[in-house]
């Protein structure tokens, strides 16, 4: 019964398209993407859907501005620099740009008043910044029915949390583990990343 999806780290709209084409979700989507190059493509896609909105800023633990690493492969774009490790792509230099950062705590009531949703869902795929985005929700995080977050078993980005810290925070915020989902084939012999889906515990 989700009636609004916060799509944090939207890139060019892949997650929203997946919801529409494969899940059959017909409700409100609000996509957040700070990379202006990716955002232009996202904006063109959103323009065709009356129930899809996009915002050209990042979500974090506090409002302000941060340096964003805009790699040639836009899917890798992050507020954290890629680490030099066996699991990270090579030869993708990209550039660093300054981006605006807002918090879910501030944005949530504005969005709720505008669109009147009752059962929002929080999806985060920010390449190492999910936990900061969740922390920026404050007590508002308890208003989400569930959440989806990319968690790292091998950290690909500098100063990013591992799966233990992420899951511990989500559980402390009132969510229970529902599923761990593979997101690509880089998981053997060393598990690298997965998506975790969690449901607010009082709804179970």
N, C-alpha and C positions, 0 to 999 in steps of 0.2 A: 504493500500500500504506500510505497514511497511516492511523494508528490513533488519533490524537488531534489536534484542532484547537484551538489557543489563539486565541480570538476576542476580540482586544483592541480595545475601543471598540465594544461590541456594540449600543449604543442599545437598541432594543426587540426585538432578535433577528432582524433582517432577513437577516443573513448566514447564521445557523444555519438559518433556514427555507429559504433558497436551497439550502444543502447538502442538506437533507433532501428537498425537493420536486423540484429540478431536476438536481442532481448525482447523487443516489442514495446519498450518503454515509450509512453506518449506524453509524459509530464514535462515540467519545467526543468531545463538544464542551465546552470550558470557556470561558464568556463572562465578560468583565470590563466592568463599566459603573459609573462613579462617580456619575452623576446619579441621585439617589434616585427622582425622578419616572419617568424612563425605566426604572429598575431594577425598579420594581413591576410594570410591564407585561412586562418580560423574565422576571421571576420567575414570573408566572402562566403564561407560555408554556412555560418550562422544566419546570414542575411536571407537565406532560403527557408528558414524555420522560425515561425512566429513564437514558439515556446522555447527558444534557445537564445541566451544572452551571453555576451563575452566581455571580459574586463581585462585591460592591458596593464596589469600590475601583478606582483607576486604577493603571496600571503606568508607571513612569518610571525615570530613571537612578539614583535613590536613594530610600530609604524616608522617609516623613515625611508632611507634609500640604501641599497647594497650593490656591490659589484657582481654582475652576472657574467658567467663564462659562456659565451655564445659560440659553440663549436660548429665546425662546418656541417657535421651531422646534427641537425637541430634537436633530435631526440635526446642527445647527450647534454643539452644545455642545462646549467645548474648554477645555483648560488655558491657552489663549492667546486673547487678545481679538481679535475681528474687526478687520481694518484698514479704513480708509476708502479704498476703491478702487472703480473702475468695475465690478469683478467680484464684489463682496460684496453680499449682500442689504441692503436698506434698511428702517429702521423696526422692527427686531427688538431691542428693548432688553434684555429678560431680566433676570437678576439674577446676582450673584456669591455662590457658596457655598464653604465649605471642605470639601475631600474628602481622604480617606486615599489615600496612594500607597505601593505596594509595588514590589518588583523581581522580574523573571522569575528572576533568579539565585537568590533566596531561595525563591520559590514553586515552582520547577521540581522540585527533589528531593522535596518534600512531595507534590506531585501525582503524580510518577512512582511513588513508593512506594505511594500509595493506589490508583492505577488501572493500574499496570503497563504503560504504553504504551512502545513501542519506536521508533516512527517519527512523531513529532509534526510538525505544520505550524504556522507562525506567521503569523496574519493580523492586520494592524494597520490601523485606520481611526480615528485619534484626532484628526483635524482639526488637524494641525500638530505633534503630539507623537510621531509614530511613531519617529523617530530616537532620542528619549530613551528610549522603551520598549525599543528594540533595544539601546541602550547598557547598559541595566540588566540585560540578560541575561548580561553578562560572557562567560566562556568557554562558558556553556550554549547560546549561540546556535548553536554548531557541532553541537548535538544535534538541531536541527530539520532535517528533510529539505528543507524549502523555506520560502519566506516570500512574503507578499503585503503590499504597502505602498502607501498613497496618496502620490503624489509631486506636488509643486507646480512648475509652470512660471511661474505668477503667484502669489506668496504672498498668501493671503487672511487670514492670521493674523499677529499681531505676534510677532516673535522666533522664527519658524519657519524651518526649513531649506528650501533649494530642491532641485530634483531632482539637481543635481550632487553636493551634499554627501551626500544620502541614498544614491544609487547607489554613490558612492565608499566609503562606510562598509560597505555590504552586500557589495561586492566584496572589500574588505579583510578582511571577516569570513569569507570563504570561499565566497561565493555567486556564481553566474553568471546573467546575464540570460536569461530564458526568453521573456517576453512583456511588451508594453506594451498595456494594455487601456483603451479609453475608458470613462468612468464616467457621463458625462452629455453633453448636446449643447452645452455651453459650451466649444467648442474651436476656433471659427473666428470671426474671422480670427486671434485670439490663442489659442494653446493654453494652457489654464488648469491642468487637473489630469488625471492618469491613474493607473491602478493599475499597479504593476510586479510581475511574478511572477518569482521567482528560485529556482533550484535549487542545492542545495549542490554545489559544483564536483566533489567526489570521487565523486558519484553519477552524473555525466554519462557 
